[in-house]
Amino acid sequence: MDSIQKKVNDFNIKYNLSGSIETRFIDLSSEVGELGKEILEGTDYGEKEFSKTGNLESEFGDVLFSFVSAANCAGVDLGVALEKVLKKYENRFNEKGHIGSED
């Protein structure tokens, strides 16, 4: 478990923040929605070029915390998962010239 995962795990244990993978995923989905809203506000809902808002960093933090909590709950080592996906994307790029799954 890498240091971010351990830090989140230790925090959840310290404050007794247990939850099922389903609860963690719903929380993650909610936090991603809040981040999306913050990004929209940073563009005045598409009317201007993006400008960082005061709450943007906090919303990214909420998403990260929820994401890492879900991975921990599922027993996924995010470092291993990242290495695997980077290799997959590298292979796709070398074969197709892009990382998308479509041909």
MARLUMMI-407867 format. One record per residue (C-alpha): residue in one letter; residue number from 0; x, y, z. Coordinates in nm, 2 decimals. Example, Ala and Ser with C-alpha at 12.3 -4.5 7.8 and 13.67 -1.06 7.14 Angstrom:
+------+------+--------+--------+--------+
! rovo ! zaro !     c1 !     c2 !     c3 !
+------+------+--------+--------+--------+
!    A !    0 !   1.23 !  -0.45 !   0.78 !
!    S !    1 !   1.37 !  -0.11 !   0.71 !
+------+------+--------+--------+--------+
END
This chain:
+------+------+--------+--------+--------+
! rovo ! zaro !     c1 !     c2 !     c3 !
+------+------+--------+--------+--------+
!    M !    0 !   0.00 !   0.00 !   0.00 !
!    D !    1 !   0.15 !   0.33 !  -0.10 !
!    S !    2 !   0.18 !   0.63 !   0.13 !
!    I !    3 !  -0.14 !   0.80 !   0.01 !
!    Q !    4 !  -0.34 !   0.48 !   0.05 !
!    K !    5 !  -0.19 !   0.42 !   0.39 !
!    K !    6 !  -0.26 !   0.78 !   0.50 !
!    V !    7 !  -0.63 !   0.76 !   0.40 !
!    N !    8 !  -0.66 !   0.41 !   0.55 !
!    D !    9 !  -0.51 !   0.53 !   0.88 !
!    F !   10 !  -0.74 !   0.84 !   0.88 !
!    N !   11 !  -1.05 !   0.62 !   0.82 !
!    I !   12 !  -0.95 !   0.39 !   1.10 !
!    K !   13 !  -0.87 !   0.68 !   1.34 !
!    Y !   14 !  -1.22 !   0.83 !   1.29 !
!    N !   15 !  -1.41 !   0.50 !   1.25 !
!    L !   16 !  -1.51 !   0.59 !   0.89 !
!    S !   17 !  -1.59 !   0.24 !   0.77 !
!    G !   18 !  -1.81 !   0.18 !   0.47 !
!    S !   19 !  -1.89 !  -0.08 !   0.20 !
!    I !   20 !  -1.75 !  -0.05 !  -0.15 !
!    E !   21 !  -2.10 !   0.05 !  -0.26 !
!    T !   22 !  -2.11 !   0.34 !  -0.02 !
!    R !   23 !  -1.76 !   0.44 !  -0.11 !
!    F !   24 !  -1.85 !   0.44 !  -0.48 !
!    I !   25 !  -2.17 !   0.64 !  -0.43 !
!    D !   26 !  -1.97 !   0.89 !  -0.23 !
!    L !   27 !  -1.70 !   0.91 !  -0.50 !
!    S !   28 !  -1.97 !   0.97 !  -0.76 !
!    S !   29 !  -2.12 !   1.25 !  -0.55 !
!    E !   30 !  -1.77 !   1.41 !  -0.51 !
!    V !   31 !  -1.70 !   1.40 !  -0.88 !
!    G !   32 !  -2.02 !   1.58 !  -0.94 !
!    E !   33 !  -1.93 !   1.85 !  -0.69 !
!    L !   34 !  -1.59 !   1.88 !  -0.87 !
!    G !   35 !  -1.77 !   1.91 !  -1.20 !
!    K !   36 !  -1.98 !   2.19 !  -1.06 !
!    E !   37 !  -1.67 !   2.37 !  -0.94 !
!    I !   38 !  -1.51 !   2.35 !  -1.28 !
!    L !   39 !  -1.83 !   2.48 !  -1.44 !
!    E !   40 !  -1.82 !   2.77 !  -1.20 !
!    G !   41 !  -1.46 !   2.83 !  -1.30 !
!    T !   42 !  -1.58 !   2.89 !  -1.66 !
!    D !   43 !  -1.89 !   3.08 !  -1.57 !
!    Y !   44 !  -2.08 !   2.78 !  -1.71 !
!    G !   45 !  -1.89 !   2.78 !  -2.04 !
!    E !   46 !  -1.90 !   3.16 !  -2.09 !
!    K !   47 !  -1.53 !   3.22 !  -2.03 !
!    E !   48 !  -1.19 !   3.05 !  -2.02 !
!    F !   49 !  -1.14 !   2.84 !  -1.71 !
!    S !   50 !  -1.01 !   3.02 !  -1.40 !
!    K !   51 !  -0.92 !   2.83 !  -1.08 !
!    T !   52 !  -1.19 !   2.88 !  -0.81 !
!    G !   53 !  -1.13 !   2.91 !  -0.44 !
!    N !   54 !  -1.28 !   2.56 !  -0.37 !
!    L !   55 !  -1.12 !   2.38 !  -0.66 !
!    E !   56 !  -0.83 !   2.23 !  -0.46 !
!    S !   57 !  -1.06 !   2.12 !  -0.19 !
!    E !   58 !  -1.30 !   1.95 !  -0.43 !
!    F !   59 !  -1.01 !   1.76 !  -0.59 !
!    G !   60 !  -0.91 !   1.65 !  -0.24 !
!    D !   61 !  -1.26 !   1.53 !  -0.17 !
!    V !   62 !  -1.25 !   1.32 !  -0.49 !
!    L !   63 !  -0.91 !   1.18 !  -0.41 !
!    F !   64 !  -1.00 !   1.09 !  -0.06 !
!    S !   65 !  -1.32 !   0.92 !  -0.18 !
!    F !   66 !  -1.14 !   0.74 !  -0.47 !
!    V !   67 !  -0.86 !   0.61 !  -0.24 !
!    S !   68 !  -1.11 !   0.50 !   0.02 !
!    A !   69 !  -1.30 !   0.30 !  -0.24 !
!    A !   70 !  -0.98 !   0.14 !  -0.37 !
!    N !   71 !  -0.88 !   0.05 !  -0.01 !
!    C !   72 !  -1.22 !  -0.09 !   0.06 !
!    A !   73 !  -1.19 !  -0.31 !  -0.26 !
!    G !   74 !  -0.83 !  -0.42 !  -0.18 !
!    V !   75 !  -0.68 !  -0.25 !  -0.48 !
!    D !   76 !  -0.32 !  -0.13 !  -0.47 !
!    L !   77 !  -0.34 !   0.19 !  -0.68 !
!    G !   78 !   0.03 !   0.19 !  -0.76 !
!    V !   79 !   0.00 !  -0.16 !  -0.92 !
!    A !   80 !  -0.32 !  -0.05 !  -1.09 !
!    L !   81 !  -0.16 !   0.26 !  -1.24 !
!    E !   82 !   0.15 !   0.07 !  -1.36 !
!    K !   83 !  -0.08 !  -0.18 !  -1.54 !
!    V !   84 !  -0.29 !   0.08 !  -1.71 !
!    L !   85 !   0.01 !   0.29 !  -1.82 !
!    K !   86 !   0.15 !  -0.03 !  -1.98 !
!    K !   87 !  -0.18 !  -0.09 !  -2.15 !
!    Y !   88 !  -0.20 !   0.26 !  -2.28 !
!    E !   89 !   0.16 !   0.25 !  -2.39 !
!    N !   90 !   0.09 !  -0.07 !  -2.59 !
!    R !   91 !  -0.22 !   0.08 !  -2.75 !
!    F !   92 !  -0.03 !   0.40 !  -2.84 !
!    N !   93 !   0.25 !   0.19 !  -3.00 !
!    E !   94 !  -0.01 !  -0.02 !  -3.19 !
!    K !   95 !  -0.27 !   0.24 !  -3.28 !
!    G !   96 !  -0.11 !   0.59 !  -3.23 !
!    H !   97 !  -0.36 !   0.67 !  -2.95 !
!    I !   98 !  -0.46 !   0.53 !  -2.61 !
!    G !   99 !  -0.83 !   0.50 !  -2.68 !
!    S !  100 !  -0.99 !   0.15 !  -2.68 !
!    E !  101 !  -1.17 !   0.21 !  -3.01 !
!    D !  102 !  -0.99 !   0.11 !  -3.34 !
+------+------+--------+--------+--------+
END
